[in-house]
Amino acid sequence: MSSESFSRRAFLGRSVGGLGSMALAHLLSRDVHAATPAQGSHFPARTRAVISLFQHGGPSQMDLFDHKPELTRWDGKPYPGGALEIHFDKQSGQVLGAPYQFHAHGQCGMELSELLPHTGSIADDITLIRSMTTGSVDHESALRIMHTGRFLAGLPGLGSWALYGLGTENENLPAYVVLSDPGGLPVDGERNWSSGFLPALYQGTPFRSGPSPVFNLKTPERVTAMAREGQLKFLKQLNGQHASRYPENTELSARIANFEIAARMQTAVPEVLDFSSETKATQQMYGLDNPITEEYGRRCLLARRLVERGVRFVQLFLNGQPWDTHDKNAERLKGLCARTDQPSAALVKDLKQRGLLDSTAVIWSGEFGRLPVSQGKDGRDHNRHGFSLWVAGGGFRRGYVHGATDDFGYKSVHDIVPVHDFHATLLHLMGLDHRKLHFQHEGRATSLTDSEVTGAAVVPSLLG
């Protein structure tokens, strides 16, 4: 078959050294939407990159971040605060006291559970928001609100909006990387990092754990370096011939350049995964020497290496929804904190010592919180009226506790922060006006915060 009749797409599909499904999908999406550039920042940014440490299931705020002595006083007694919104009403019980002690940390005196000693060590570097609220008490819809701003499925996530607005800083790596749990996908699966109606190039690119993070990105062992070089030269020749036949196609040069990224990814991805240059002290700080923290610590360290190389948005997810403590609340919290506390704090410390924390926002959050009463013997049900999250770096105020819930940790009552306002604030620090960052979809300008409907606004007191 002559090169004139042998299509470039057929060559990629048949070649034993092909890019593989995931890498090719990433490149094809860039190919199709090459004419859709990033909008650019609206004003100077303080946050260059975001790392989201997402905690599926709804971490219990009153057991981890929001000390409520009244829970201990009323433990085992009927809840005195009036009506509660109960998800599983037939299993509702009495007030459930916090099972662990709280201690003050840092110069700011931030009170945190004894389960979070490492987070306590970074208290002076974080903003702890105790007054978050969301619009749903159901996992899937609450996850969508946290990621996309609305409870409907199929909408773009925060990471996709950030890329749409700002673009990428490293053409050798995907600008939006998802570090998935080797145990499996989170609840709602890949929709957590979907680009929705935005062009597909803005979706998250999952990296798996193990030696092959991107399917078939590595050249098969049976293909020699010389053969691979020959394949790439042949592909370049075909591309050149195709371009010369269609000189009026102004998008073709960009399309060809996008496919050439594949060769650079084959070098860049293995390099970012190689921890041999990391000191023993750094690896121990992340807990790589401990089987309990090793897996999560490895992903946290990889997140730092990715943003260090210009990746714009990195998300870590857990399998399923482990923080959904409908039973054995105390026991399950202890295990989850043992797994995630040290690596999460190490990430903040490592970014700070490398001078990256000022420009990188690290977010630790779930989709909602828990109730002050028991579910069954020793569990807690869902709660959308009050929950906590923390943010470090990226221009957020440091050593600061924002807002408050009532005496039982049920409802946010002071300096309330709806999810939409948190999104608006984060976009603001990234140099993006949430009211201007929009995309024409189904006849209207659609945005992450949909501020005309939600009334979303930046929260100035969260800014450092």
PLY file of the C-alpha trace (Angstrom):
ply
format ascii 1.0
element vertex 464
property float x
property float y
property float z
element edge 463
property int vertex1
property int vertex2
end_header
0.00 0.00 0.00
1.42 3.38 -0.98
1.79 6.22 1.43
-0.69 8.18 -0.70
-3.50 5.73 0.06
-2.44 4.64 3.56
-4.28 6.87 6.03
-2.57 8.28 9.09
-5.42 7.06 11.29
-5.12 3.54 9.88
-1.40 3.57 10.54
-1.97 4.54 14.17
-4.62 1.87 14.58
-2.57 -0.96 13.04
0.87 -0.10 14.33
2.14 -2.33 17.14
3.67 0.79 18.61
0.37 2.69 18.67
-0.39 5.18 21.39
-3.08 3.13 23.10
-6.66 3.98 23.88
-6.20 6.54 26.63
-3.26 8.44 25.18
-4.87 8.46 21.74
-8.19 9.66 23.14
-6.38 12.50 24.87
-4.66 13.50 21.66
-7.75 13.09 19.47
-9.76 15.31 21.77
-7.08 17.98 21.43
-7.18 17.38 17.67
-10.94 17.83 17.35
-11.08 20.94 19.52
-7.80 22.57 18.56
-9.72 25.69 17.60
-11.08 26.15 21.15
-8.34 28.05 23.01
-8.33 28.83 26.71
-9.99 32.13 27.53
-7.14 33.49 29.64
-7.19 34.94 33.14
-9.33 37.95 33.96
-6.85 39.39 36.48
-3.53 38.37 38.08
-3.73 34.92 39.65
-2.38 33.76 43.00
-3.21 30.09 42.48
-1.37 28.46 39.58
-2.29 24.85 40.36
-4.85 22.95 42.45
-4.52 19.57 44.17
-7.85 18.15 45.35
-7.62 15.44 48.00
-11.22 14.31 47.70
-12.69 12.26 50.55
-15.70 10.35 49.23
-18.60 9.66 51.55
-18.91 12.70 53.81
-16.30 12.95 56.61
-17.81 13.54 60.05
-17.10 17.18 60.85
-17.95 17.00 64.56
-15.57 14.07 65.05
-12.64 15.56 63.11
-12.73 19.35 62.68
-15.61 20.91 64.61
-15.31 20.39 68.36
-18.73 20.31 70.04
-18.64 19.72 73.84
-22.46 19.63 73.85
-22.32 16.32 72.01
-20.47 14.81 74.95
-22.87 16.34 77.48
-25.92 15.00 75.64
-24.43 11.67 74.55
-27.13 8.99 74.61
-29.96 11.47 75.23
-32.69 12.72 72.85
-31.54 15.49 70.57
-32.74 18.81 72.06
-32.19 21.04 69.04
-35.48 20.51 67.20
-36.19 18.77 63.89
-33.35 17.22 61.89
-33.29 16.34 58.22
-32.85 12.57 58.44
-31.89 10.51 55.41
-32.56 7.12 56.98
-35.23 8.23 59.44
-36.15 4.78 60.79
-32.58 4.31 62.01
-32.31 7.65 63.80
-31.16 7.48 67.42
-29.97 9.65 70.29
-27.19 12.22 70.40
-23.85 10.58 69.61
-20.85 12.09 71.34
-17.51 12.54 69.60
-15.42 9.43 70.39
-12.05 11.18 70.29
-10.44 14.11 72.08
-9.69 17.49 70.46
-6.45 19.44 70.89
-5.34 22.95 69.93
-2.61 23.19 67.29
-0.26 25.85 66.01
0.00 29.49 66.94
-3.56 29.91 65.68
-4.87 27.42 68.28
-6.91 25.46 65.74
-8.80 22.61 67.45
-8.62 19.26 65.67
-9.30 15.66 66.57
-6.55 13.54 68.05
-6.93 11.41 64.90
-5.33 14.24 62.89
-1.96 14.98 64.52
-0.22 15.54 61.19
-2.92 17.92 59.97
-2.47 19.66 63.30
1.20 20.20 62.44
0.16 22.34 59.42
-2.61 24.24 61.24
-0.84 27.57 60.71
-0.79 26.96 56.95
-4.45 26.08 56.39
-7.86 27.68 56.20
-10.42 25.53 58.00
-13.99 26.26 56.88
-16.48 24.93 59.43
-19.58 26.44 57.84
-19.91 24.73 54.46
-23.39 23.89 53.12
-24.57 22.04 50.03
-27.85 21.40 48.24
-28.24 17.65 48.49
-28.12 14.91 51.10
-27.69 12.19 48.47
-24.17 11.06 47.58
-24.30 11.21 43.79
-26.04 14.57 43.53
-23.93 16.05 46.35
-20.78 14.89 44.54
-21.98 16.60 41.37
-22.65 19.82 43.27
-19.16 19.69 44.80
-17.49 19.01 41.46
-19.74 20.73 38.92
-21.83 23.21 40.91
-25.15 21.49 40.20
-26.84 18.21 41.04
-27.54 17.19 37.42
-25.26 14.67 35.69
-23.20 15.40 32.60
-21.83 18.85 33.52
-18.20 20.04 33.51
-16.20 19.73 36.71
-14.14 22.38 38.46
-10.90 21.07 36.93
-12.36 21.25 33.44
-13.54 24.83 33.97
-10.08 25.80 35.22
-8.45 24.35 32.11
-11.03 25.94 29.85
-10.20 29.29 31.40
-6.44 29.02 31.76
-5.10 26.28 29.49
-1.96 24.26 30.18
1.62 25.05 31.18
3.20 21.76 30.06
2.49 20.30 26.63
4.27 17.07 27.57
1.73 16.09 30.24
-2.07 16.29 30.51
-3.09 19.52 32.22
-5.72 17.75 34.35
-4.64 14.47 35.96
-6.74 12.12 38.10
-4.85 9.80 40.47
-7.34 7.00 41.01
-7.43 4.51 43.85
-5.95 1.10 42.89
-8.91 -0.43 44.76
-11.41 0.90 42.24
-13.39 3.94 41.10
-15.17 6.35 43.42
-18.96 6.56 43.55
-20.30 8.12 40.32
-17.17 6.90 38.54
-15.64 8.91 35.74
-18.33 11.57 35.91
-16.34 13.03 38.81
-13.78 14.33 36.31
-15.91 14.71 33.18
-15.69 17.78 30.96
-19.44 17.58 30.33
-20.44 19.88 27.49
-16.99 21.48 27.35
-14.62 20.15 24.68
-13.26 16.72 25.59
-9.68 17.98 25.87
-10.65 19.56 29.21
-11.60 16.29 30.91
-9.39 14.65 33.52
-6.85 12.08 32.36
-6.72 9.15 34.84
-3.34 7.78 35.88
-3.54 4.28 37.27
-1.29 2.99 40.02
1.53 0.69 39.01
4.16 0.66 36.26
1.71 1.48 33.40
-0.29 4.53 34.50
-1.58 5.23 30.98
-2.74 2.29 28.91
-0.25 1.30 26.21
1.67 4.55 26.41
4.92 2.63 26.76
6.31 1.18 23.55
5.88 -2.63 23.57
9.07 -4.44 24.52
9.09 -6.33 21.22
9.40 -3.03 19.34
13.00 -1.89 19.24
14.04 1.73 19.60
15.15 1.73 15.97
11.78 0.37 14.82
9.92 2.92 16.92
12.02 5.73 15.49
11.22 4.46 12.02
7.50 4.40 12.78
7.56 7.99 13.98
9.54 9.13 10.96
7.08 7.35 8.65
4.14 8.97 10.45
5.78 12.38 10.13
6.25 11.76 6.40
2.58 10.86 6.00
1.56 13.94 7.93
3.74 16.14 5.76
2.28 14.69 2.56
-1.22 15.17 3.87
-0.50 18.78 4.81
0.96 19.55 1.39
-2.23 18.23 -0.30
-4.47 20.44 1.86
-2.58 23.72 2.38
-5.83 25.62 2.94
-6.57 23.60 6.11
-5.23 25.96 8.78
-5.99 23.51 11.62
-3.86 20.74 10.16
-0.53 21.94 11.51
-2.01 22.08 15.00
-3.44 18.58 14.51
-0.07 17.20 13.47
1.64 18.87 16.42
-0.88 17.29 18.79
-0.02 13.78 17.62
3.65 14.52 18.08
2.94 15.12 21.78
2.65 11.34 22.12
6.38 10.87 21.76
7.02 13.51 24.42
4.49 11.90 26.78
6.35 8.61 26.45
9.33 10.34 28.05
7.54 12.70 30.43
5.17 10.21 32.09
7.83 7.63 33.15
10.04 10.45 34.41
7.37 11.92 36.68
6.66 8.45 38.09
10.31 7.79 38.93
10.81 8.55 42.64
14.50 7.62 42.66
15.47 11.28 42.82
13.39 11.80 45.98
15.37 11.68 49.21
14.74 9.03 51.82
13.57 11.75 54.20
10.99 12.98 51.70
9.65 9.48 51.07
9.43 8.83 54.81
7.63 12.13 55.32
4.89 10.90 52.96
4.77 7.55 54.77
6.14 5.41 51.96
7.91 3.26 54.56
4.60 2.35 56.23
2.16 -0.11 54.62
-0.79 1.85 56.04
0.18 5.16 54.41
2.34 3.95 51.53
-0.30 3.84 48.78
-1.95 7.17 49.54
1.42 8.74 50.27
2.71 7.65 46.89
-0.16 9.40 45.15
0.30 12.56 47.23
3.98 12.66 46.31
3.09 12.09 42.66
0.65 15.02 42.87
3.49 17.29 43.99
5.71 16.06 41.17
2.94 16.74 38.64
2.24 20.34 39.70
6.00 20.87 39.91
6.06 20.11 36.19
3.26 22.45 35.25
0.15 20.27 35.57
-2.74 22.61 36.34
-5.20 20.41 38.23
-4.65 17.11 40.10
-7.32 15.11 41.90
-6.91 12.13 44.24
-9.91 9.89 44.79
-10.64 6.99 47.10
-12.39 3.77 46.16
-16.16 3.86 46.68
-17.18 6.16 49.54
-15.16 5.08 52.59
-16.08 8.12 54.75
-19.76 7.11 54.62
-19.80 5.98 58.26
-23.37 4.72 58.70
-21.99 2.21 61.18
-18.79 1.77 63.18
-18.19 5.51 62.88
-15.34 5.70 65.41
-13.56 2.60 64.13
-13.76 3.58 60.49
-12.64 7.15 61.12
-9.58 5.87 62.94
-8.55 3.68 60.00
-9.18 6.36 57.38
-7.25 9.02 59.27
-4.36 6.61 59.79
-4.24 6.15 56.02
-4.62 9.76 54.86
-3.55 12.18 57.62
0.23 11.91 57.31
0.42 11.98 53.47
-2.02 14.91 53.24
0.01 17.00 55.68
3.28 15.91 54.05
2.05 17.26 50.72
1.48 20.70 52.23
4.86 20.66 54.02
6.68 19.52 50.89
5.08 22.18 48.70
5.98 24.81 51.28
9.64 23.81 51.59
9.96 23.88 47.79
8.38 27.32 47.48
5.30 25.96 45.71
2.63 26.40 48.38
2.06 30.09 47.64
0.92 29.18 44.13
-0.69 25.78 44.79
-4.03 25.28 46.56
-4.47 21.94 48.34
-8.12 21.14 49.09
-9.23 18.42 51.56
-12.97 17.92 51.31
-15.86 15.52 51.02
-19.33 16.18 49.57
-21.20 16.79 52.86
-21.03 16.05 56.59
-22.73 13.88 59.22
-25.54 14.25 61.76
-25.12 14.79 65.53
-27.38 11.81 66.34
-26.60 8.12 65.98
-27.70 5.93 63.14
-28.20 2.47 64.52
-25.74 1.67 67.28
-22.65 3.69 66.36
-23.05 5.33 62.94
-23.88 8.78 61.61
-26.26 9.70 58.77
-25.77 12.30 56.01
-25.94 16.05 56.66
-25.99 18.80 54.03
-26.56 21.73 56.40
-23.07 21.88 57.84
-19.69 20.35 57.09
-16.00 21.20 57.18
-13.16 21.32 54.68
-9.65 22.72 54.72
-7.53 24.48 52.12
-3.81 25.20 52.20
-1.83 27.64 50.07
-2.77 29.24 46.79
-3.58 32.61 48.35
-6.00 31.33 50.98
-5.71 32.81 54.45
-3.40 30.80 56.69
-3.96 29.70 60.26
-7.59 30.72 60.02
-10.88 29.12 61.10
-13.88 30.41 59.17
-17.52 30.19 60.21
-19.31 28.06 62.76
-22.11 25.56 63.16
-24.62 25.35 66.01
-23.80 23.80 69.38
-24.29 20.27 68.01
-22.51 20.71 64.67
-25.71 20.20 62.68
-26.28 23.49 60.88
-23.97 26.25 59.70
-25.03 29.46 61.44
-22.18 31.95 61.08
-20.26 33.09 57.96
-21.97 30.37 55.92
-20.14 29.21 52.76
-22.29 27.45 50.14
-20.37 25.30 47.66
-20.99 27.89 44.94
-19.25 30.59 46.98
-16.28 28.31 47.59
-16.04 27.68 43.83
-16.23 31.42 43.12
-13.46 32.09 45.64
-11.16 29.42 44.26
-11.67 30.64 40.69
-10.96 34.19 41.87
-7.59 33.10 43.27
-6.88 31.40 39.95
-7.39 34.75 38.20
-10.87 33.89 36.89
-14.07 35.85 37.42
-16.78 33.20 37.93
-19.34 35.55 36.36
-17.30 35.80 33.15
-16.08 32.22 32.84
-18.91 30.76 30.79
-19.62 28.55 27.78
-22.53 28.73 25.35
-24.61 25.62 25.96
-28.18 25.02 24.84
-28.68 28.67 24.01
-27.37 30.24 27.20
-24.09 31.23 28.78
-23.48 28.45 31.34
-20.89 28.67 34.11
-19.61 26.71 37.10
-21.41 28.85 39.67
-24.43 29.93 37.58
-24.33 33.09 39.68
-27.55 34.59 38.29
-29.43 31.67 39.84
-27.31 30.81 42.88
-26.20 34.31 43.84
-22.65 32.95 44.19
-20.02 35.40 45.40
-16.35 35.46 46.39
-15.77 35.19 50.17
-13.17 37.95 50.88
-12.36 36.77 54.40
-10.99 33.49 53.00
-8.30 35.36 51.08
-4.86 35.75 52.58
0 1
1 2
2 3
3 4
4 5
5 6
6 7
7 8
8 9
9 10
10 11
11 12
12 13
13 14
14 15
15 16
16 17
17 18
18 19
19 20
20 21
21 22
22 23
23 24
24 25
25 26
26 27
27 28
28 29
29 30
30 31
31 32
32 33
33 34
34 35
35 36
36 37
37 38
38 39
39 40
40 41
41 42
42 43
43 44
44 45
45 46
46 47
47 48
48 49
49 50
50 51
51 52
52 53
53 54
54 55
55 56
56 57
57 58
58 59
59 60
60 61
61 62
62 63
63 64
64 65
65 66
66 67
67 68
68 69
69 70
70 71
71 72
72 73
73 74
74 75
75 76
76 77
77 78
78 79
79 80
80 81
81 82
82 83
83 84
84 85
85 86
86 87
87 88
88 89
89 90
90 91
91 92
92 93
93 94
94 95
95 96
96 97
97 98
98 99
99 100
100 101
101 102
102 103
103 104
104 105
105 106
106 107
107 108
108 109
109 110
110 111
111 112
112 113
113 114
114 115
115 116
116 117
117 118
118 119
119 120
120 121
121 122
122 123
123 124
124 125
125 126
126 127
127 128
128 129
129 130
130 131
131 132
132 133
133 134
134 135
135 136
136 137
137 138
138 139
139 140
140 141
141 142
142 143
143 144
144 145
145 146
146 147
147 148
148 149
149 150
150 151
151 152
152 153
153 154
154 155
155 156
156 157
157 158
158 159
159 160
160 161
161 162
162 163
163 164
164 165
165 166
166 167
167 168
168 169
169 170
170 171
171 172
172 173
173 174
174 175
175 176
176 177
177 178
178 179
179 180
180 181
181 182
182 183
183 184
184 185
185 186
186 187
187 188
188 189
189 190
190 191
191 192
192 193
193 194
194 195
195 196
196 197
197 198
198 199
199 200
200 201
201 202
202 203
203 204
204 205
205 206
206 207
207 208
208 209
209 210
210 211
211 212
212 213
213 214
214 215
215 216
216 217
217 218
218 219
219 220
220 221
221 222
222 223
223 224
224 225
225 226
226 227
227 228
228 229
229 230
230 231
231 232
232 233
233 234
234 235
235 236
236 237
237 238
238 239
239 240
240 241
241 242
242 243
243 244
244 245
245 246
246 247
247 248
248 249
249 250
250 251
251 252
252 253
253 254
254 255
255 256
256 257
257 258
258 259
259 260
260 261
261 262
262 263
263 264
264 265
265 266
266 267
267 268
268 269
269 270
270 271
271 272
272 273
273 274
274 275
275 276
276 277
277 278
278 279
279 280
280 281
281 282
282 283
283 284
284 285
285 286
286 287
287 288
288 289
289 290
290 291
291 292
292 293
293 294
294 295
295 296
296 297
297 298
298 299
299 300
300 301
301 302
302 303
303 304
304 305
305 306
306 307
307 308
308 309
309 310
310 311
311 312
312 313
313 314
314 315
315 316
316 317
317 318
318 319
319 320
320 321
321 322
322 323
323 324
324 325
325 326
326 327
327 328
328 329
329 330
330 331
331 332
332 333
333 334
334 335
335 336
336 337
337 338
338 339
339 340
340 341
341 342
342 343
343 344
344 345
345 346
346 347
347 348
348 349
349 350
350 351
351 352
352 353
353 354
354 355
355 356
356 357
357 358
358 359
359 360
360 361
361 362
362 363
363 364
364 365
365 366
366 367
367 368
368 369
369 370
370 371
371 372
372 373
373 374
374 375
375 376
376 377
377 378
378 379
379 380
380 381
381 382
382 383
383 384
384 385
385 386
386 387
387 388
388 389
389 390
390 391
391 392
392 393
393 394
394 395
395 396
396 397
397 398
398 399
399 400
400 401
401 402
402 403
403 404
404 405
405 406
406 407
407 408
408 409
409 410
410 411
411 412
412 413
413 414
414 415
415 416
416 417
417 418
418 419
419 420
420 421
421 422
422 423
423 424
424 425
425 426
426 427
427 428
428 429
429 430
430 431
431 432
432 433
433 434
434 435
435 436
436 437
437 438
438 439
439 440
440 441
441 442
442 443
443 444
444 445
445 446
446 447
447 448
448 449
449 450
450 451
451 452
452 453
453 454
454 455
455 456
456 457
457 458
458 459
459 460
460 461
461 462
462 463
